[in-house]
Amino acid sequence: MSFDIQILSWDSARVHAQPIRRKVFIQEQSVPEELEWDDMDATATHALAFDETGKAIGYARLLPSKQLGRMAVLQQHRRKGIGTALLQALEAVARKLRYDYLYLHAQIQALPFYEQLGYRSQGAAFNEAGIPHLMMTKPLTEKHDRT
């Protein structure tokens, strides 16, 4: 399967990102709608994956706080490298911004995915939108590599 990753502002990303987030988080995972939408989208950097027909099939965002989040790939497109490509695209943006590390709140079942990409768990599990999560971090510079 071929796909293309694009880095977009919220003005450009919104029309493609909202249906993906609605399907994955609100419908599949039962995240309350009022918890899904926040004012952080306006200041975030957005990565979208598009299939060969131009349909948006995956999404993630990077906040100015160095937090990655809202990683979502439509069910029929999972396990095809799209999530990895989205993360790597946002990591490249973070490096250009000279971020020394990134962090995210990983759903427990997704830990192996993030671990294989260099993220490490920090602290105890916590609930976010009714779903168990762990904080994970990844150094982007040697200065912050504590392994």
C-alpha positions as CSV (number, residue, x, y, z in Angstrom):
1,M,0.0,0.0,0.0
2,S,1.3,3.4,-0.8
3,F,0.6,6.5,1.2
4,D,1.8,10.1,1.6
5,I,2.4,12.0,4.8
6,Q,1.7,15.7,4.8
7,I,2.5,18.3,7.5
8,L,-0.3,20.8,7.7
9,S,-1.7,23.7,9.8
10,W,-5.0,23.1,11.5
11,D,-6.8,25.3,8.9
12,S,-5.7,22.8,6.2
13,A,-5.8,19.6,8.3
14,R,-9.2,20.1,10.0
15,V,-11.4,18.8,7.2
16,H,-9.4,15.6,7.0
17,A,-8.4,15.1,10.7
18,Q,-11.8,15.5,12.3
19,P,-13.5,12.5,10.6
20,I,-10.5,10.2,11.5
21,R,-10.5,11.3,15.1
22,R,-14.3,11.0,15.4
23,K,-14.2,7.5,14.0
24,V,-11.3,6.2,16.0
25,F,-11.6,8.0,19.3
26,I,-15.3,8.9,19.7
27,Q,-16.9,5.9,17.9
28,E,-14.4,3.0,18.3
29,Q,-13.0,3.9,21.7
30,S,-16.0,5.8,23.2
31,V,-14.1,8.9,24.1
32,P,-16.6,11.6,25.1
33,E,-16.8,14.1,22.3
34,E,-16.2,17.0,24.7
35,L,-12.8,15.5,25.6
36,E,-11.7,14.9,22.1
37,W,-11.9,18.5,20.8
38,D,-9.7,21.1,22.5
39,D,-8.2,24.5,21.7
40,M,-4.7,23.0,21.3
41,D,-5.4,22.0,17.6
42,A,-4.9,25.7,16.6
43,T,-1.3,25.8,17.8
44,A,-0.3,22.2,16.9
45,T,1.6,20.8,13.9
46,H,-0.6,18.2,12.2
47,A,0.5,15.1,10.2
48,L,-1.9,13.4,7.9
49,A,-1.5,10.2,5.9
50,F,-3.3,10.1,2.6
51,D,-3.8,6.9,0.5
52,E,-3.1,6.8,-3.2
53,T,-6.6,8.1,-3.9
54,G,-6.1,11.2,-1.7
55,K,-8.3,9.9,1.1
56,A,-7.0,10.7,4.7
57,I,-6.4,7.5,6.5
58,G,-4.2,8.5,9.5
59,Y,-3.5,11.4,11.8
60,A,-1.2,12.7,14.6
61,R,-0.4,16.1,16.1
62,L,2.6,17.7,17.8
63,L,2.0,20.4,20.4
64,P,4.4,23.2,21.2
65,S,4.8,21.6,24.7
66,K,6.7,18.8,22.9
67,Q,3.7,16.4,23.3
68,L,2.7,14.0,20.5
69,G,-0.9,13.0,20.5
70,R,-4.2,12.1,18.9
71,M,-2.4,9.3,16.9
72,A,-5.2,7.6,14.9
73,V,-5.2,5.3,11.9
74,L,-8.4,4.1,10.3
75,Q,-9.0,0.4,11.2
76,Q,-8.7,-1.0,7.7
77,H,-5.3,0.7,7.3
78,R,-3.6,-0.4,10.6
79,R,-0.4,-2.4,10.8
80,K,0.8,-1.1,7.4
81,G,3.5,1.4,8.7
82,I,1.2,4.4,8.7
83,G,1.5,5.1,12.4
84,T,5.3,4.8,12.2
85,A,5.5,7.2,9.3
86,L,3.3,9.7,11.1
87,L,5.4,9.6,14.2
88,Q,8.7,9.9,12.2
89,A,7.3,12.9,10.3
90,L,6.5,14.7,13.5
91,E,9.8,13.7,15.0
92,A,11.5,15.3,12.0
93,V,9.5,18.5,12.6
94,A,10.5,18.4,16.3
95,R,14.2,18.1,15.4
96,K,13.9,21.1,13.0
97,L,12.3,23.0,15.9
98,R,15.3,21.9,18.0
99,Y,13.2,20.0,20.5
100,D,15.5,17.9,22.7
101,Y,12.8,15.3,23.6
102,L,9.2,14.4,22.9
103,Y,6.6,12.8,25.2
104,L,3.2,11.2,24.7
105,H,0.4,9.5,26.6
106,A,0.3,6.0,25.2
107,Q,-2.7,3.7,25.5
108,I,-1.5,0.6,27.4
109,Q,-2.2,-1.7,24.4
110,A,0.0,0.5,22.2
111,L,3.1,0.4,24.4
112,P,5.0,-2.2,22.1
113,F,4.4,0.0,19.1
114,Y,5.9,3.1,20.8
115,E,8.7,1.1,22.4
116,Q,9.9,-0.2,19.1
117,L,10.2,3.4,18.0
118,G,12.4,4.4,20.9
119,Y,9.9,5.7,23.4
120,R,10.3,4.6,27.1
121,S,7.6,4.4,29.8
122,Q,7.8,6.9,32.7
123,G,5.9,6.6,35.9
124,A,2.7,4.8,36.8
125,A,-0.4,4.1,34.6
126,F,-3.2,6.7,34.7
127,N,-6.6,7.0,33.2
128,E,-7.3,9.5,30.3
129,A,-10.8,9.6,28.8
130,G,-11.5,6.4,30.6
131,I,-8.6,4.5,28.9
132,P,-5.4,3.4,30.8
133,H,-2.3,5.2,29.6
134,L,1.4,5.5,30.4
135,M,3.6,8.6,29.9
136,M,6.4,7.8,27.4
137,T,9.3,9.9,26.4
138,K,11.9,9.8,23.6
139,P,15.2,11.8,23.6
140,L,15.9,13.6,20.4
141,T,19.4,14.7,21.4
142,E,22.2,13.0,23.3
143,K,21.9,15.6,26.0
144,H,18.5,14.2,27.0
145,D,19.2,10.5,26.5
146,R,19.0,8.9,29.9
147,T,19.2,5.3,28.9
